[in-house]
Amino acid sequence: MADDFAVDGALAQAISGFKPREAQREMAHAVSEAVKSNSELVVEAGTGTGKTYAYLAPALRAGKK
């Protein structure tokens, strides 16, 4: 998976003021692995973690329906 969540990643380039969050990066990696292995994943994360982008970015990169 491309590191969309890096300081110079796709999200930082597209979103003014984007700041990388380690929890967001970890969640995105877990989502990416779950998509690759066609497995289920349950993630619980607090407000401000960046859950929306953390699941959308890897899901979109997977190119699946």
CHARMM internal coordinates of N, CA and C (Angstrom, degrees):
IC EDIT
DIST 1 N 1 CA 1.4491
DIST 1 CA 1 C 1.5122
ANGL 1 N 1 CA 1 C 108.78
DIST 1 C 2 N 1.2954
ANGL 1 CA 1 C 2 N 116.37
DIHE 1 N 1 CA 1 C 2 N 134.86
DIST 2 N 2 CA 1.4618
ANGL 1 C 2 N 2 CA 120.54
DIHE 1 CA 1 C 2 N 2 CA 174.02
DIST 2 CA 2 C 1.5207
ANGL 2 N 2 CA 2 C 107.90
DIHE 1 C 2 N 2 CA 2 C -64.36
DIST 2 C 3 N 1.3129
ANGL 2 CA 2 C 3 N 116.76
DIHE 2 N 2 CA 2 C 3 N 146.63
DIST 3 N 3 CA 1.4602
ANGL 2 C 3 N 3 CA 119.28
DIHE 2 CA 2 C 3 N 3 CA -179.10
DIST 3 CA 3 C 1.5234
ANGL 3 N 3 CA 3 C 109.90
DIHE 2 C 3 N 3 CA 3 C -86.33
DIST 3 C 4 N 1.3195
ANGL 3 CA 3 C 4 N 114.59
DIHE 3 N 3 CA 3 C 4 N 79.31
DIST 4 N 4 CA 1.4548
ANGL 3 C 4 N 4 CA 120.77
DIHE 3 CA 3 C 4 N 4 CA 179.65
DIST 4 CA 4 C 1.5235
ANGL 4 N 4 CA 4 C 111.67
DIHE 3 C 4 N 4 CA 4 C -64.27
DIST 4 C 5 N 1.3129
ANGL 4 CA 4 C 5 N 117.43
DIHE 4 N 4 CA 4 C 5 N -17.26
DIST 5 N 5 CA 1.4526
ANGL 4 C 5 N 5 CA 122.84
DIHE 4 CA 4 C 5 N 5 CA -173.11
DIST 5 CA 5 C 1.5283
ANGL 5 N 5 CA 5 C 113.79
DIHE 4 C 5 N 5 CA 5 C -100.40
DIST 5 C 6 N 1.3162
ANGL 5 CA 5 C 6 N 117.10
DIHE 5 N 5 CA 5 C 6 N 6.70
DIST 6 N 6 CA 1.4649
ANGL 5 C 6 N 6 CA 121.71
DIHE 5 CA 5 C 6 N 6 CA 177.98
DIST 6 CA 6 C 1.5302
ANGL 6 N 6 CA 6 C 110.28
DIHE 5 C 6 N 6 CA 6 C -73.70
DIST 6 C 7 N 1.3160
ANGL 6 CA 6 C 7 N 115.88
DIHE 6 N 6 CA 6 C 7 N 165.35
DIST 7 N 7 CA 1.4589
ANGL 6 C 7 N 7 CA 122.10
DIHE 6 CA 6 C 7 N 7 CA 178.78
DIST 7 CA 7 C 1.5238
ANGL 7 N 7 CA 7 C 111.05
DIHE 6 C 7 N 7 CA 7 C -54.92
DIST 7 C 8 N 1.3223
ANGL 7 CA 7 C 8 N 116.83
DIHE 7 N 7 CA 7 C 8 N -35.83
DIST 8 N 8 CA 1.4672
ANGL 7 C 8 N 8 CA 121.30
DIHE 7 CA 7 C 8 N 8 CA -179.56
DIST 8 CA 8 C 1.5329
ANGL 8 N 8 CA 8 C 112.09
DIHE 7 C 8 N 8 CA 8 C -111.88
DIST 8 C 9 N 1.3453
ANGL 8 CA 8 C 9 N 116.40
DIHE 8 N 8 CA 8 C 9 N 20.50
DIST 9 N 9 CA 1.4595
ANGL 8 C 9 N 9 CA 121.32
DIHE 8 CA 8 C 9 N 9 CA -177.74
DIST 9 CA 9 C 1.5216
ANGL 9 N 9 CA 9 C 112.76
DIHE 8 C 9 N 9 CA 9 C -77.23
DIST 9 C 10 N 1.3120
ANGL 9 CA 9 C 10 N 114.56
DIHE 9 N 9 CA 9 C 10 N -177.31
DIST 10 N 10 CA 1.4634
ANGL 9 C 10 N 10 CA 121.62
DIHE 9 CA 9 C 10 N 10 CA -176.01
DIST 10 CA 10 C 1.5276
ANGL 10 N 10 CA 10 C 112.46
DIHE 9 C 10 N 10 CA 10 C -59.26
DIST 10 C 11 N 1.3199
ANGL 10 CA 10 C 11 N 117.42
DIHE 10 N 10 CA 10 C 11 N -40.23
DIST 11 N 11 CA 1.4675
ANGL 10 C 11 N 11 CA 119.41
DIHE 10 CA 10 C 11 N 11 CA -179.59
DIST 11 CA 11 C 1.5226
ANGL 11 N 11 CA 11 C 111.44
DIHE 10 C 11 N 11 CA 11 C -68.28
DIST 11 C 12 N 1.3236
ANGL 11 CA 11 C 12 N 117.42
DIHE 11 N 11 CA 11 C 12 N -39.76
DIST 12 N 12 CA 1.4632
ANGL 11 C 12 N 12 CA 120.64
DIHE 11 CA 11 C 12 N 12 CA 178.13
DIST 12 CA 12 C 1.5221
ANGL 12 N 12 CA 12 C 111.04
DIHE 11 C 12 N 12 CA 12 C -64.25
DIST 12 C 13 N 1.3066
ANGL 12 CA 12 C 13 N 116.16
DIHE 12 N 12 CA 12 C 13 N -34.11
DIST 13 N 13 CA 1.4639
ANGL 12 C 13 N 13 CA 119.81
DIHE 12 CA 12 C 13 N 13 CA 179.75
DIST 13 CA 13 C 1.5280
ANGL 13 N 13 CA 13 C 111.61
DIHE 12 C 13 N 13 CA 13 C -75.12
DIST 13 C 14 N 1.3258
ANGL 13 CA 13 C 14 N 116.89
DIHE 13 N 13 CA 13 C 14 N -28.57
DIST 14 N 14 CA 1.4622
ANGL 13 C 14 N 14 CA 120.63
DIHE 13 CA 13 C 14 N 14 CA -175.87
DIST 14 CA 14 C 1.5283
ANGL 14 N 14 CA 14 C 114.34
DIHE 13 C 14 N 14 CA 14 C -95.11
DIST 14 C 15 N 1.3384
ANGL 14 CA 14 C 15 N 116.75
DIHE 14 N 14 CA 14 C 15 N -24.30
DIST 15 N 15 CA 1.4635
ANGL 14 C 15 N 15 CA 120.74
DIHE 14 CA 14 C 15 N 15 CA -173.93
DIST 15 CA 15 C 1.5207
ANGL 15 N 15 CA 15 C 109.77
DIHE 14 C 15 N 15 CA 15 C -118.09
DIST 15 C 16 N 1.3030
ANGL 15 CA 15 C 16 N 115.99
DIHE 15 N 15 CA 15 C 16 N 114.35
DIST 16 N 16 CA 1.4633
ANGL 15 C 16 N 16 CA 121.07
DIHE 15 CA 15 C 16 N 16 CA 178.66
DIST 16 CA 16 C 1.5325
ANGL 16 N 16 CA 16 C 109.48
DIHE 15 C 16 N 16 CA 16 C -62.29
DIST 16 C 17 N 1.3134
ANGL 16 CA 16 C 17 N 116.73
DIHE 16 N 16 CA 16 C 17 N 129.98
DIST 17 N 17 CA 1.4582
ANGL 16 C 17 N 17 CA 121.42
DIHE 16 CA 16 C 17 N 17 CA 178.66
DIST 17 CA 17 C 1.5181
ANGL 17 N 17 CA 17 C 114.92
DIHE 16 C 17 N 17 CA 17 C 83.00
DIST 17 C 18 N 1.3317
ANGL 17 CA 17 C 18 N 117.07
DIHE 17 N 17 CA 17 C 18 N 7.88
DIST 18 N 18 CA 1.4728
ANGL 17 C 18 N 18 CA 119.81
DIHE 17 CA 17 C 18 N 18 CA 178.91
DIST 18 CA 18 C 1.5170
ANGL 18 N 18 CA 18 C 110.13
DIHE 17 C 18 N 18 CA 18 C -60.65
DIST 18 C 19 N 1.3331
ANGL 18 CA 18 C 19 N 115.56
DIHE 18 N 18 CA 18 C 19 N 134.69
DIST 19 N 19 CA 1.4648
ANGL 18 C 19 N 19 CA 121.37
DIHE 18 CA 18 C 19 N 19 CA 175.93
DIST 19 CA 19 C 1.5273
ANGL 19 N 19 CA 19 C 107.82
DIHE 18 C 19 N 19 CA 19 C -125.79
DIST 19 C 20 N 1.3129
ANGL 19 CA 19 C 20 N 116.56
DIHE 19 N 19 CA 19 C 20 N 127.73
DIST 20 N 20 CA 1.4666
ANGL 19 C 20 N 20 CA 119.24
DIHE 19 CA 19 C 20 N 20 CA -179.64
DIST 20 CA 20 C 1.5276
ANGL 20 N 20 CA 20 C 111.52
DIHE 19 C 20 N 20 CA 20 C -64.37
DIST 20 C 21 N 1.3222
ANGL 20 CA 20 C 21 N 115.52
DIHE 20 N 20 CA 20 C 21 N 143.66
DIST 21 N 21 CA 1.4728
ANGL 20 C 21 N 21 CA 122.54
DIHE 20 CA 20 C 21 N 21 CA 177.72
DIST 21 CA 21 C 1.5201
ANGL 21 N 21 CA 21 C 107.21
DIHE 20 C 21 N 21 CA 21 C -128.06
DIST 21 C 22 N 1.2993
ANGL 21 CA 21 C 22 N 116.13
DIHE 21 N 21 CA 21 C 22 N 126.23
DIST 22 N 22 CA 1.4627
ANGL 21 C 22 N 22 CA 120.37
DIHE 21 CA 21 C 22 N 22 CA -176.92
DIST 22 CA 22 C 1.5340
ANGL 22 N 22 CA 22 C 111.35
DIHE 21 C 22 N 22 CA 22 C -61.05
DIST 22 C 23 N 1.3287
ANGL 22 CA 22 C 23 N 117.56
DIHE 22 N 22 CA 22 C 23 N -40.35
DIST 23 N 23 CA 1.4680
ANGL 22 C 23 N 23 CA 120.12
DIHE 22 CA 22 C 23 N 23 CA 179.88
DIST 23 CA 23 C 1.5340
ANGL 23 N 23 CA 23 C 110.80
DIHE 22 C 23 N 23 CA 23 C -62.31
DIST 23 C 24 N 1.3137
ANGL 23 CA 23 C 24 N 116.69
DIHE 23 N 23 CA 23 C 24 N -37.02
DIST 24 N 24 CA 1.4634
ANGL 23 C 24 N 24 CA 121.50
DIHE 23 CA 23 C 24 N 24 CA 178.60
DIST 24 CA 24 C 1.5261
ANGL 24 N 24 CA 24 C 110.10
DIHE 23 C 24 N 24 CA 24 C -66.71
DIST 24 C 25 N 1.3015
ANGL 24 CA 24 C 25 N 115.61
DIHE 24 N 24 CA 24 C 25 N -43.16
DIST 25 N 25 CA 1.4662
ANGL 24 C 25 N 25 CA 120.64
DIHE 24 CA 24 C 25 N 25 CA 178.94
DIST 25 CA 25 C 1.5316
ANGL 25 N 25 CA 25 C 110.34
DIHE 24 C 25 N 25 CA 25 C -62.82
DIST 25 C 26 N 1.3210
ANGL 25 CA 25 C 26 N 117.24
DIHE 25 N 25 CA 25 C 26 N -42.32
DIST 26 N 26 CA 1.4655
ANGL 25 C 26 N 26 CA 121.18
DIHE 25 CA 25 C 26 N 26 CA 179.84
DIST 26 CA 26 C 1.5282
ANGL 26 N 26 CA 26 C 111.22
DIHE 25 C 26 N 26 CA 26 C -64.56
DIST 26 C 27 N 1.3214
ANGL 26 CA 26 C 27 N 115.81
DIHE 26 N 26 CA 26 C 27 N -41.69
DIST 27 N 27 CA 1.4626
ANGL 26 C 27 N 27 CA 119.49
DIHE 26 CA 26 C 27 N 27 CA 178.70
DIST 27 CA 27 C 1.5225
ANGL 27 N 27 CA 27 C 110.55
DIHE 26 C 27 N 27 CA 27 C -64.71
DIST 27 C 28 N 1.3110
ANGL 27 CA 27 C 28 N 117.09
DIHE 27 N 27 CA 27 C 28 N -43.60
DIST 28 N 28 CA 1.4674
ANGL 27 C 28 N 28 CA 120.66
DIHE 27 CA 27 C 28 N 28 CA 179.22
DIST 28 CA 28 C 1.5273
ANGL 28 N 28 CA 28 C 110.81
DIHE 27 C 28 N 28 CA 28 C -60.24
DIST 28 C 29 N 1.3108
ANGL 28 CA 28 C 29 N 116.67
DIHE 28 N 28 CA 28 C 29 N -40.05
DIST 29 N 29 CA 1.4660
ANGL 28 C 29 N 29 CA 120.25
DIHE 28 CA 28 C 29 N 29 CA 178.33
DIST 29 CA 29 C 1.5388
ANGL 29 N 29 CA 29 C 110.31
DIHE 28 C 29 N 29 CA 29 C -64.52
DIST 29 C 30 N 1.3307
ANGL 29 CA 29 C 30 N 116.66
DIHE 29 N 29 CA 29 C 30 N -42.94
DIST 30 N 30 CA 1.4641
ANGL 29 C 30 N 30 CA 120.54
DIHE 29 CA 29 C 30 N 30 CA 179.17
DIST 30 CA 30 C 1.5243
ANGL 30 N 30 CA 30 C 110.93
DIHE 29 C 30 N 30 CA 30 C -63.67
DIST 30 C 31 N 1.3297
ANGL 30 CA 30 C 31 N 117.04
DIHE 30 N 30 CA 30 C 31 N -41.23
DIST 31 N 31 CA 1.4675
ANGL 30 C 31 N 31 CA 120.78
DIHE 30 CA 30 C 31 N 31 CA 177.63
DIST 31 CA 31 C 1.5276
ANGL 31 N 31 CA 31 C 110.18
DIHE 30 C 31 N 31 CA 31 C -63.32
DIST 31 C 32 N 1.3139
ANGL 31 CA 31 C 32 N 116.04
DIHE 31 N 31 CA 31 C 32 N -43.94
DIST 32 N 32 CA 1.4661
ANGL 31 C 32 N 32 CA 120.31
DIHE 31 CA 31 C 32 N 32 CA 179.58
DIST 32 CA 32 C 1.5255
ANGL 32 N 32 CA 32 C 110.80
DIHE 31 C 32 N 32 CA 32 C -59.59
DIST 32 C 33 N 1.3074
ANGL 32 CA 32 C 33 N 116.98
DIHE 32 N 32 CA 32 C 33 N -44.42
DIST 33 N 33 CA 1.4716
ANGL 32 C 33 N 33 CA 121.09
DIHE 32 CA 32 C 33 N 33 CA 179.46
DIST 33 CA 33 C 1.5274
ANGL 33 N 33 CA 33 C 111.04
DIHE 32 C 33 N 33 CA 33 C -65.31
DIST 33 C 34 N 1.3253
ANGL 33 CA 33 C 34 N 117.22
DIHE 33 N 33 CA 33 C 34 N -39.87
DIST 34 N 34 CA 1.4652
ANGL 33 C 34 N 34 CA 120.56
DIHE 33 CA 33 C 34 N 34 CA 179.21
DIST 34 CA 34 C 1.5270
ANGL 34 N 34 CA 34 C 110.80
DIHE 33 C 34 N 34 CA 34 C -64.87
DIST 34 C 35 N 1.3282
ANGL 34 CA 34 C 35 N 117.06
DIHE 34 N 34 CA 34 C 35 N -39.64
DIST 35 N 35 CA 1.4654
ANGL 34 C 35 N 35 CA 120.44
DIHE 34 CA 34 C 35 N 35 CA 178.47
DIST 35 CA 35 C 1.5230
ANGL 35 N 35 CA 35 C 110.10
DIHE 34 C 35 N 35 CA 35 C -65.29
DIST 35 C 36 N 1.3330
ANGL 35 CA 35 C 36 N 116.28
DIHE 35 N 35 CA 35 C 36 N -44.89
DIST 36 N 36 CA 1.4736
ANGL 35 C 36 N 36 CA 120.53
DIHE 35 CA 35 C 36 N 36 CA -179.62
DIST 36 CA 36 C 1.5201
ANGL 36 N 36 CA 36 C 111.75
DIHE 35 C 36 N 36 CA 36 C -60.12
DIST 36 C 37 N 1.3347
ANGL 36 CA 36 C 37 N 116.26
DIHE 36 N 36 CA 36 C 37 N -41.59
DIST 37 N 37 CA 1.4613
ANGL 36 C 37 N 37 CA 119.96
DIHE 36 CA 36 C 37 N 37 CA -175.76
DIST 37 CA 37 C 1.5276
ANGL 37 N 37 CA 37 C 112.67
DIHE 36 C 37 N 37 CA 37 C -92.98
DIST 37 C 38 N 1.3445
ANGL 37 CA 37 C 38 N 116.35
DIHE 37 N 37 CA 37 C 38 N 4.69
DIST 38 N 38 CA 1.4600
ANGL 37 C 38 N 38 CA 121.72
DIHE 37 CA 37 C 38 N 38 CA 179.94
DIST 38 CA 38 C 1.5298
ANGL 38 N 38 CA 38 C 111.11
DIHE 37 C 38 N 38 CA 38 C 53.46
DIST 38 C 39 N 1.3277
ANGL 38 CA 38 C 39 N 115.71
DIHE 38 N 38 CA 38 C 39 N 43.36
DIST 39 N 39 CA 1.4565
ANGL 38 C 39 N 39 CA 120.54
DIHE 38 CA 38 C 39 N 39 CA -179.66
DIST 39 CA 39 C 1.5224
ANGL 39 N 39 CA 39 C 110.56
DIHE 38 C 39 N 39 CA 39 C -114.80
DIST 39 C 40 N 1.3070
ANGL 39 CA 39 C 40 N 114.50
DIHE 39 N 39 CA 39 C 40 N 169.30
DIST 40 N 40 CA 1.4605
ANGL 39 C 40 N 40 CA 120.39
DIHE 39 CA 39 C 40 N 40 CA 179.55
DIST 40 CA 40 C 1.5220
ANGL 40 N 40 CA 40 C 109.71
DIHE 39 C 40 N 40 CA 40 C -88.47
DIST 40 C 41 N 1.3285
ANGL 40 CA 40 C 41 N 115.06
DIHE 40 N 40 CA 40 C 41 N 153.96
DIST 41 N 41 CA 1.4580
ANGL 40 C 41 N 41 CA 120.75
DIHE 40 CA 40 C 41 N 41 CA 179.40
DIST 41 CA 41 C 1.5143
ANGL 41 N 41 CA 41 C 108.41
DIHE 40 C 41 N 41 CA 41 C -146.17
DIST 41 C 42 N 1.3103
ANGL 41 CA 41 C 42 N 115.84
DIHE 41 N 41 CA 41 C 42 N 132.42
DIST 42 N 42 CA 1.4595
ANGL 41 C 42 N 42 CA 121.82
DIHE 41 CA 41 C 42 N 42 CA 173.72
DIST 42 CA 42 C 1.5142
ANGL 42 N 42 CA 42 C 106.55
DIHE 41 C 42 N 42 CA 42 C -117.47
DIST 42 C 43 N 1.3264
ANGL 42 CA 42 C 43 N 115.85
DIHE 42 N 42 CA 42 C 43 N 126.19
DIST 43 N 43 CA 1.4595
ANGL 42 C 43 N 43 CA 120.79
DIHE 42 CA 42 C 43 N 43 CA -179.29
DIST 43 CA 43 C 1.5162
ANGL 43 N 43 CA 43 C 108.52
DIHE 42 C 43 N 43 CA 43 C -125.68
DIST 43 C 44 N 1.2990
ANGL 43 CA 43 C 44 N 115.29
DIHE 43 N 43 CA 43 C 44 N 132.90
DIST 44 N 44 CA 1.4586
ANGL 43 C 44 N 44 CA 121.10
DIHE 43 CA 43 C 44 N 44 CA 175.29
DIST 44 CA 44 C 1.5195
ANGL 44 N 44 CA 44 C 106.63
DIHE 43 C 44 N 44 CA 44 C -117.89
DIST 44 C 45 N 1.3108
ANGL 44 CA 44 C 45 N 116.25
DIHE 44 N 44 CA 44 C 45 N 127.16
DIST 45 N 45 CA 1.4661
ANGL 44 C 45 N 45 CA 119.89
DIHE 44 CA 44 C 45 N 45 CA -177.84
DIST 45 CA 45 C 1.5202
ANGL 45 N 45 CA 45 C 109.50
DIHE 44 C 45 N 45 CA 45 C -148.84
DIST 45 C 46 N 1.2990
ANGL 45 CA 45 C 46 N 115.94
DIHE 45 N 45 CA 45 C 46 N 146.44
DIST 46 N 46 CA 1.4585
ANGL 45 C 46 N 46 CA 121.92
DIHE 45 CA 45 C 46 N 46 CA -177.39
DIST 46 CA 46 C 1.5175
ANGL 46 N 46 CA 46 C 113.26
DIHE 45 C 46 N 46 CA 46 C -73.79
DIST 46 C 47 N 1.3140
ANGL 46 CA 46 C 47 N 114.59
DIHE 46 N 46 CA 46 C 47 N 170.58
DIST 47 N 47 CA 1.4518
ANGL 46 C 47 N 47 CA 122.18
DIHE 46 CA 46 C 47 N 47 CA 177.05
DIST 47 CA 47 C 1.5205
ANGL 47 N 47 CA 47 C 109.68
DIHE 46 C 47 N 47 CA 47 C -59.66
DIST 47 C 48 N 1.3171
ANGL 47 CA 47 C 48 N 115.53
DIHE 47 N 47 CA 47 C 48 N 137.68
DIST 48 N 48 CA 1.4632
ANGL 47 C 48 N 48 CA 120.39
DIHE 47 CA 47 C 48 N 48 CA 177.66
DIST 48 CA 48 C 1.5097
ANGL 48 N 48 CA 48 C 114.94
DIHE 47 C 48 N 48 CA 48 C 87.71
DIST 48 C 49 N 1.3161
ANGL 48 CA 48 C 49 N 117.11
DIHE 48 N 48 CA 48 C 49 N 4.41
DIST 49 N 49 CA 1.4626
ANGL 48 C 49 N 49 CA 120.90
DIHE 48 CA 48 C 49 N 49 CA -179.72
DIST 49 CA 49 C 1.5249
ANGL 49 N 49 CA 49 C 111.29
DIHE 48 C 49 N 49 CA 49 C -74.59
DIST 49 C 50 N 1.3058
ANGL 49 CA 49 C 50 N 116.25
DIHE 49 N 49 CA 49 C 50 N -31.58
DIST 50 N 50 CA 1.4615
ANGL 49 C 50 N 50 CA 120.53
DIHE 49 CA 49 C 50 N 50 CA -177.20
DIST 50 CA 50 C 1.5132
ANGL 50 N 50 CA 50 C 112.07
DIHE 49 C 50 N 50 CA 50 C 97.03
DIST 50 C 51 N 1.3141
ANGL 50 CA 50 C 51 N 116.02
DIHE 50 N 50 CA 50 C 51 N 36.49
DIST 51 N 51 CA 1.4624
ANGL 50 C 51 N 51 CA 121.16
DIHE 50 CA 50 C 51 N 51 CA -175.83
DIST 51 CA 51 C 1.5243
ANGL 51 N 51 CA 51 C 113.13
DIHE 50 C 51 N 51 CA 51 C -59.31
DIST 51 C 52 N 1.3212
ANGL 51 CA 51 C 52 N 117.34
DIHE 51 N 51 CA 51 C 52 N -40.65
DIST 52 N 52 CA 1.4640
ANGL 51 C 52 N 52 CA 119.71
DIHE 51 CA 51 C 52 N 52 CA -175.83
DIST 52 CA 52 C 1.5213
ANGL 52 N 52 CA 52 C 111.43
DIHE 51 C 52 N 52 CA 52 C -57.94
DIST 52 C 53 N 1.3121
ANGL 52 CA 52 C 53 N 117.51
DIHE 52 N 52 CA 52 C 53 N -53.51
DIST 53 N 53 CA 1.4672
ANGL 52 C 53 N 53 CA 119.95
DIHE 52 CA 52 C 53 N 53 CA 179.17
DIST 53 CA 53 C 1.5267
ANGL 53 N 53 CA 53 C 111.11
DIHE 52 C 53 N 53 CA 53 C -68.58
DIST 53 C 54 N 1.3236
ANGL 53 CA 53 C 54 N 117.25
DIHE 53 N 53 CA 53 C 54 N -31.50
DIST 54 N 54 CA 1.4650
ANGL 53 C 54 N 54 CA 120.45
DIHE 53 CA 53 C 54 N 54 CA -177.53
DIST 54 CA 54 C 1.5206
ANGL 54 N 54 CA 54 C 112.38
DIHE 53 C 54 N 54 CA 54 C -65.33
DIST 54 C 55 N 1.3222
ANGL 54 CA 54 C 55 N 117.91
DIHE 54 N 54 CA 54 C 55 N -28.39
DIST 55 N 55 CA 1.4704
ANGL 54 C 55 N 55 CA 117.29
DIHE 54 CA 54 C 55 N 55 CA 175.60
DIST 55 CA 55 C 1.5232
ANGL 55 N 55 CA 55 C 112.13
DIHE 54 C 55 N 55 CA 55 C -99.45
DIST 55 C 56 N 1.3241
ANGL 55 CA 55 C 56 N 117.23
DIHE 55 N 55 CA 55 C 56 N -29.71
DIST 56 N 56 CA 1.4627
ANGL 55 C 56 N 56 CA 118.37
DIHE 55 CA 55 C 56 N 56 CA -178.31
DIST 56 CA 56 C 1.5310
ANGL 56 N 56 CA 56 C 113.39
DIHE 55 C 56 N 56 CA 56 C -70.93
DIST 56 C 57 N 1.3060
ANGL 56 CA 56 C 57 N 117.40
DIHE 56 N 56 CA 56 C 57 N -44.66
DIST 57 N 57 CA 1.4716
ANGL 56 C 57 N 57 CA 120.37
DIHE 56 CA 56 C 57 N 57 CA -176.42
DIST 57 CA 57 C 1.5373
ANGL 57 N 57 CA 57 C 111.57
DIHE 56 C 57 N 57 CA 57 C -58.09
DIST 57 C 58 N 1.3380
ANGL 57 CA 57 C 58 N 119.24
DIHE 57 N 57 CA 57 C 58 N -52.87
DIST 58 N 58 CA 1.4721
ANGL 57 C 58 N 58 CA 117.75
DIHE 57 CA 57 C 58 N 58 CA 179.23
DIST 58 CA 58 C 1.5282
ANGL 58 N 58 CA 58 C 113.12
DIHE 57 C 58 N 58 CA 58 C -67.22
DIST 58 C 59 N 1.3246
ANGL 58 CA 58 C 59 N 117.16
DIHE 58 N 58 CA 58 C 59 N -33.13
DIST 59 N 59 CA 1.4664
ANGL 58 C 59 N 59 CA 119.62
DIHE 58 CA 58 C 59 N 59 CA 178.24
DIST 59 CA 59 C 1.5215
ANGL 59 N 59 CA 59 C 110.69
DIHE 58 C 59 N 59 CA 59 C -64.71
DIST 59 C 60 N 1.3173
ANGL 59 CA 59 C 60 N 116.66
DIHE 59 N 59 CA 59 C 60 N -43.86
DIST 60 N 60 CA 1.4641
ANGL 59 C 60 N 60 CA 119.78
DIHE 59 CA 59 C 60 N 60 CA 178.68
DIST 60 CA 60 C 1.5187
ANGL 60 N 60 CA 60 C 111.94
DIHE 59 C 60 N 60 CA 60 C -66.89
DIST 60 C 61 N 1.3256
ANGL 60 CA 60 C 61 N 117.05
DIHE 60 N 60 CA 60 C 61 N -39.58
DIST 61 N 61 CA 1.4670
ANGL 60 C 61 N 61 CA 120.46
DIHE 60 CA 60 C 61 N 61 CA 178.78
DIST 61 CA 61 C 1.5238
ANGL 61 N 61 CA 61 C 111.82
DIHE 60 C 61 N 61 CA 61 C -64.78
DIST 61 C 62 N 1.3343
ANGL 61 CA 61 C 62 N 116.93
DIHE 61 N 61 CA 61 C 62 N -28.08
DIST 62 N 62 CA 1.4760
ANGL 61 C 62 N 62 CA 120.73
DIHE 61 CA 61 C 62 N 62 CA -178.71
DIST 62 CA 62 C 1.5189
ANGL 62 N 62 CA 62 C 111.25
DIHE 61 C 62 N 62 CA 62 C -67.90
DIST 62 C 63 N 1.3380
ANGL 62 CA 62 C 63 N 116.95
DIHE 62 N 62 CA 62 C 63 N -25.34
DIST 63 N 63 CA 1.4575
ANGL 62 C 63 N 63 CA 120.01
DIHE 62 CA 62 C 63 N 63 CA 177.39
DIST 63 CA 63 C 1.5173
ANGL 63 N 63 CA 63 C 114.47
DIHE 62 C 63 N 63 CA 63 C 67.78
DIST 63 C 64 N 1.3183
ANGL 63 CA 63 C 64 N 116.73
DIHE 63 N 63 CA 63 C 64 N 23.10
DIST 64 N 64 CA 1.4652
ANGL 63 C 64 N 64 CA 120.32
DIHE 63 CA 63 C 64 N 64 CA -179.98
DIST 64 CA 64 C 1.5139
ANGL 64 N 64 CA 64 C 109.44
DIHE 63 C 64 N 64 CA 64 C -102.14
DIST 64 C 65 N 1.3302
ANGL 64 CA 64 C 65 N 115.69
DIHE 64 N 64 CA 64 C 65 N 166.97
DIST 65 N 65 CA 1.4646
ANGL 64 C 65 N 65 CA 121.29
DIHE 64 CA 64 C 65 N 65 CA 176.97
DIST 65 CA 65 C 1.5012
ANGL 65 N 65 CA 65 C 109.71
DIHE 64 C 65 N 65 CA 65 C -97.25
END
COOR INIT
IC SEED 1 N 1 CA 1 C
IC BUILD
